[in-house]
Amino acid sequence: MSEGELTGVADPERCVELAVPRRCEDAITIRTLRLTPADLVRLRTETELTLADIRTEVMRAEAVWRELLGEWHAEGRAAVEASEPEAPLLVRVLQGLRGSL
């Protein structure tokens, strides 16, 4: 569709009508919206921009999460390697394993 067809007064045959239900207390009302081709193009453009922003934020959050996960893993490994094994705990684990065989 050319740009000229998207501007100006829209031909009713080229419009899209949507029935939008709304719930108000105990009643449901239906409102009809008429979208012109220009409205549809604008809606699609805005939707794509919004989805791109959401994807960017998700990727940022995932990168931060992975970074924190790596730090926690390194801290946990360092803590485990720094401490000496508790002999009584190991004895109980071995006894438990022998008892289950």
N, C-alpha and C positions, 0 to 999 in steps of 0.2 A: 504494500500500500504506500502510495507516495505521501510526502509530507503535506501536500495540499489537501489530501483527503482526510488527514488527521485534524486539521484546523477548521475553525468556523463552526457553523451550526451543523450538528450531526444529523444525518439521515436516520430516522427511527429504525429503518430496516437494518442498519449497520450497528446498532447499539445492542448491548447485551443487558438483559434484565435479570436481576438476582432477587430472589425472595429470601429475606433475612428474618428468621424467627427470633423473637425476644420474649423472655419470660418475665412477667411483672406480677409478683405475688401469685395469685391462683390462675391468672390468664396468660395465654400465649398470643402475642400479636405478631403479625407478619408485615414487614415493611419492604416495599419494592424499591430497589435501587437500579437506576439506569446508568450504565457505563458506556461512554463513547469510545471509539477506537483510540483517541488521544488519552483518555483516562486509563485504558488498558495498558498502553505503552508506558505511561508514567508509573502505573502500579507495578508493572514488571521490572522497570528500571530500579525503583525504590526497593523492591523486594530483593533483587540481586545485590544491591549495595548493602542492605541490611544483613543478608546471609553472608556476604564476604566479611563484614565486620565481626559477625559471630564466629565464623571459622578462624579468623585471626586471633580472637580472644581465646578460643579453645586451644589453638596451637601454642599460644603464650602460656596458658595455664598448664598444659601438658609438659612444656619445657621446664617450667619452674618445679612441677611435681617430680619429674625425672631427676632434676638437679638435687632436690631435697632427698629423694630416695637414695641417690648415690652417696650423699653425705651421711645419712643415717646408716647405710650399709657399712661405710668406712668406719664410722664411730663405733658401731656394734662389733665389727671385726677387731678393731683395736682394743676394745674393752675385753673381749673374750681372750685375745692373745695375751693381754697384760695380766690377767688373773690366773692364779694357779688352780688346778682342778681340786675340788673338795673331795677328799678321800672318802668320807662317810657316805656322801651322795653316790659316788661311783660304786661303793660296796653294795649299797641298797639296789642300784640298777642291775648290777651283776647277779645278785641274789634273785631279783625279780625275773631276770632272763632265764636263770637256771631253773627256777620254779615253774616257768611256763613250758619248758621243754619236756 
